[in-house]
Amino acid sequence: MKEGMQWLARVRAGWCTQEVAYKQGDSSYTVHASPGISKYEKSTVGGVITESSMWDFLINADDFPAEFEPTPGDVLTMDDKQYEITNFGDDGCFRYCDPYHTTLRIHTRLLGDTST
């Protein structure tokens, strides 16, 4: 199973990603990410259901230094748009996609264009 997850991460990185800039404090990395969207619903006390979504990015853990961990407030830049890493419910700001920690799913919110 572990070998299969590593193979899948390599194939995804080779065919289904694009380069993004990841900035954490004074450090920055160029990584290959697969963007996606997570949709969720939240119910209020009055029974009103609010639907929303947030951008997720799948990134191979090997693209970062060994002890790296995403932190809320970090910024991803893709296609002249900036995304801030943010917490998403009980997941925190990221979670691993598999038990072998091959791929990170990083939760973000769109900040806007880099030109503004």
N, C-alpha and C positions, 0 to 999 in steps of 0.2 A: 504494500500500500504506500509506504513512504517513497519508494522509487517512482511510483505512478504519480504522486503529488509533485515530486521534483520535476518529472518530465512535463507534466501539465503546466507548471510554472514557467518552464523554459519555452514551451510552445506559445503560451499566452504572451510572454515577453517578446517573442520574435515576430508575432503576427497580429496581435490585438492590443498594442500599446502605442503610446506616443511619448516623446520626451516632455517632461515637466520639470520646473525648477522647484525645489523644496528648500525653504529657509527656516532654520531654527536658531534663534539668537544670532550670533555672529557666524554660524556655520551655514553653508549652503551646499546642496547636492543636486546633481542632474540625475533623475531616475526615469524609468519607463513605467507608465501607469495606464491602467484601463479604467476610464471613468464610467460611472454608473449612477443610478439614482435609487435611493431608498425612500419609499412612501410609508407614512404612518398616520394613525388617527389618534386623537386625544379627546376624551369625553370630559366635559365640565360637570360641576355639581348640578347644574340646571338641566343636564342631559343634552346640551349642544355638543355636536361632534365636529371637531376641527380637523380637516385633512391638511397635511403638509408633506413636504419632501425635502431631502437634503442630498447633496452630491457626495458620493463615495468614490474613493480611488483604490484600486487593487494594485499593490506594489510588492514586488518580490523582496523579502526580508534581506536577501543577499546584496541588494542595491545600497544598503546602509551599513555603517560601521557596526561591529559586533554588539555593542552595548546600547545601540540606538533605541529610543522609544519616542513615538510621536507625543507631542504635548499640546494641549489647547493653546491657541494663539499662534502656533506655527503657521506659515503661509505657503500654499502651493500656487504656482503660476502656470497656466496652460492657455494657449491661444489668446494671449493678451488679456486674460481674465484672472483675477486673484480669488482664491478660496482660503478661508480661515479654518484651521482644524478646530473642531468643536465637539463637545460631549454629546452623545446620543443615547439617552436613557441609561439603562444599566450596562451598556457596552463600554461606556467611557468614550474616549475620542477615537479608539481603534479596537479591533479585535483580530485575532488570527483566523484565517479561513480554514485551517486544518490543524490536526493535533501535532503536526511536526513543525509548526511555525514557519512554513515555507512562504506564505503570502499574507500580507497585512491588508485589512480593509480599513481605510482611514476615512473618518466621517468629517465632512466640511460643510460650510455654508458659503454661498457666493458673496464676495465683498463688492465686486464690480470690475469694470475695465481698469487696466493699468494706466490708461491715458487720462483718467479723471482724478 
